[in-house]
Amino acid sequence: KKHVTNYAATINRDITNSDMMEVVQMFNKKQAENPGFCYSFELDGENKVRSLFWTDVRSRMMYDICGDCISFDTTFLTNRYNLAFAPFVGISPHGNTYLF
């Protein structure tokens, strides 16, 4: 049991502060697979992520079709970074919702 706990602590120490690099790698891979995928992020003065945005072709297509009514809700917070999660959601004339 102690060996497993020590191993888990080693893994956590190795991956600490590498999560943004993993996100950028994943986004670059998605962009290579699908040129319509795009992302952008901003850093603050301490080189920490201030904001992150991504979208794909399907989301932009649905925005063109159902972008007349958009919900922008910033009430969700993550526990680890205390950043707001603010999805752009469109509502079709038939009442269906689409994530942009």
KEKE-3310 file (N, C-alpha, C; in steps of 0.2 Angstrom, whole numbers, plus 5000, padded with zeros to 4 digits):
npx = (5004:5010:5020:5012:5006:5017:5022:5011:5012:5024:5021:5011:5019:5028:5019:5013:5009:5010:4999:4993:5002:4999:4986:4988:4995:4986:4976:4983:4985:4971:4969:4977:4971:4959:4957:4947:4946:4950:4959:4962:4972:4975:4988:4992:5001:5009:5012:5002:4987:4975:4963:4954:4950:4940:4935:4926:4923:4909:4903:4904:4897:4884:4882:4881:4869:4860:4862:4855:4850:4858:4865:4875:4883:4891:4892:4898:4911:4928:4935:4949:4956:4949:4943:4931:4919:4913:4901:4896:4880:4868:4851:4839:4826:4817:4819:4830:4846:4863:4880:4892)
npy = (4994:5006:5008:5010:5022:5030:5029:5035:5048:5052:5052:5062:5073:5074:5077:5089:5106:5104:5103:5112:5112:5099:5102:5111:5103:5093:5101:5105:5093:5090:5101:5097:5086:5091:5104:5114:5116:5127:5137:5147:5156:5166:5173:5178:5191:5183:5173:5163:5154:5164:5165:5153:5147:5138:5130:5121:5115:5111:5117:5131:5130:5127:5139:5148:5144:5143:5155:5166:5167:5167:5160:5164:5159:5161:5155:5143:5136:5130:5118:5117:5128:5139:5145:5153:5143:5146:5142:5145:5144:5140:5142:5134:5138:5128:5125:5117:5115:5120:5118:5130)
npz = (5000:5004:4994:4983:4986:4987:4974:4967:4972:4966:4953:4953:4956:4945:4935:4939:4935:4922:4915:4906:4895:4891:4886:4876:4867:4865:4858:4847:4841:4838:4829:4819:4814:4811:4802:4804:4817:4830:4842:4856:4869:4883:4893:4910:4919:4927:4919:4919:4915:4909:4901:4890:4875:4863:4848:4835:4818:4817:4828:4824:4812:4817:4825:4814:4810:4821:4829:4833:4846:4860:4874:4888:4901:4915:4928:4932:4941:4942:4953:4955:4949:4950:4940:4929:4920:4904:4894:4877:4872:4860:4855:4845:4834:4837:4850:4853:4860:4857:4858:4856)
capx = (5000:5014:5023:5007:5005:5023:5022:5006:5015:5029:5017:5008:5024:5030:5014:5011:5010:5011:4992:4992:5006:4995:4980:4990:4997:4979:4973:4987:4983:4965:4969:4980:4966:4953:4959:4942:4947:4954:4959:4966:4972:4979:4992:4992:5007:5013:5012:4997:4982:4969:4957:4956:4944:4941:4929:4927:4919:4902:4900:4903:4891:4878:4882:4878:4861:4856:4866:4851:4848:4864:4866:4882:4883:4898:4891:4901:4918:4931:4938:4956:4959:4944:4941:4924:4918:4908:4900:4892:4875:4863:4845:4836:4819:4813:4820:4836:4852:4869:4886:4896)
capy = (5000:5012:5008:5013:5029:5034:5030:5040:5055:5053:5054:5069:5078:5074:5081:5096:5112:5102:5102:5117:5109:5094:5104:5113:5097:5090:5105:5105:5087:5091:5105:5094:5081:5094:5111:5119:5117:5133:5138:5153:5157:5172:5172:5184:5194:5178:5167:5158:5155:5169:5162:5148:5147:5133:5129:5117:5117:5109:5122:5137:5129:5128:5146:5151:5142:5145:5160:5172:5167:5164:5160:5164:5158:5160:5153:5137:5137:5123:5118:5117:5134:5144:5149:5152:5140:5150:5140:5148:5140:5143:5139:5134:5140:5122:5124:5113:5119:5118:5121:5133)
capz = (5000:5004:4988:4978:4988:4985:4966:4965:4974:4961:4946:4954:4956:4938:4930:4941:4931:4914:4912:4900:4890:4888:4883:4870:4863:4862:4853:4841:4837:4835:4823:4813:4811:4808:4801:4806:4824:4832:4849:4858:4876:4886:4900:4914:4921:4930:4915:4921:4910:4911:4898:4885:4870:4858:4844:4829:4812:4818:4832:4820:4808:4821:4826:4808:4809:4827:4833:4834:4853:4863:4881:4890:4908:4919:4935:4934:4943:4943:4960:4956:4947:4952:4934:4927:4913:4901:4887:4872:4870:4855:4855:4839:4834:4839:4857:4854:4862:4853:4861:4851)
cpx = (5004:5018:5018:5006:5011:5024:5017:5009:5020:5026:5014:5013:5027:5025:5011:5014:5012:5004:4991:4996:5002:4989:4982:4992:4991:4976:4977:4986:4976:4965:4973:4975:4960:4955:4954:4942:4952:4954:4963:4967:4976:4982:4991:4999:5012:5014:5008:4991:4977:4963:4959:4949:4945:4934:4931:4922:4911:4899:4899:4898:4885:4877:4879:4871:4857:4859:4862:4850:4854:4864:4873:4882:4889:4897:4895:4908:4921:4934:4945:4959:4955:4943:4934:4924:4912:4906:4895:4887:4870:4857:4841:4829:4814:4815:4826:4841:4858:4875:4890:4903)
cpy = (5006:5013:5012:5020:5033:5034:5035:5047:5057:5055:5061:5074:5079:5078:5087:5101:5110:5101:5106:5115:5104:5096:5107:5108:5094:5094:5105:5098:5087:5095:5102:5089:5085:5102:5116:5120:5123:5134:5145:5154:5163:5170:5179:5186:5188:5172:5162:5159:5159:5167:5157:5147:5142:5132:5124:5119:5116:5115:5129:5136:5130:5135:5150:5150:5144:5150:5166:5172:5163:5165:5160:5164:5157:5158:5147:5139:5130:5124:5119:5124:5140:5148:5148:5148:5143:5147:5144:5143:5143:5139:5140:5136:5134:5120:5119:5117:5116:5122:5124:5133)
cpz = (5000:4998:4983:4980:4986:4977:4964:4966:4968:4955:4947:4953:4949:4934:4933:4937:4924:4911:4906:4894:4886:4884:4876:4865:4860:4857:4847:4837:4834:4829:4817:4810:4808:4808:4803:4814:4826:4840:4851:4866:4877:4892:4904:4915:4924:4926:4916:4916:4913:4907:4892:4881:4865:4854:4838:4824:4814:4823:4828:4815:4811:4824:4820:4808:4815:4831:4834:4842:4856:4871:4883:4898:4911:4926:4937:4935:4943:4950:4960:4954:4948:4946:4931:4920:4910:4894:4884:4870:4865:4856:4848:4839:4837:4846:4858:4856:4858:4857:4856:4854)
residu = (LYS:LYS:HIS:VAL:THR:ASN:TYR:ALA:ALA:THR:ILE:ASN:ARG:ASP:ILE:THR:ASN:SER:ASP:MET:MET:GLU:VAL:VAL:GLN:MET:PHE:ASN:LYS:LYS:GLN:ALA:GLU:ASN:PRO:GLY:PHE:CYS:TYR:SER:PHE:GLU:LEU:ASP:GLY:GLU:ASN:LYS:VAL:ARG:SER:LEU:PHE:TRP:THR:ASP:VAL:ARG:SER:ARG:MET:MET:TYR:ASP:ILE:CYS:GLY:ASP:CYS:ILE:SER:PHE:ASP:THR:THR:PHE:LEU:THR:ASN:ARG:TYR:ASN:LEU:ALA:PHE:ALA:PRO:PHE:VAL:GLY:ILE:SER:PRO:HIS:GLY:ASN:THR:TYR:LEU:PHE)
# end
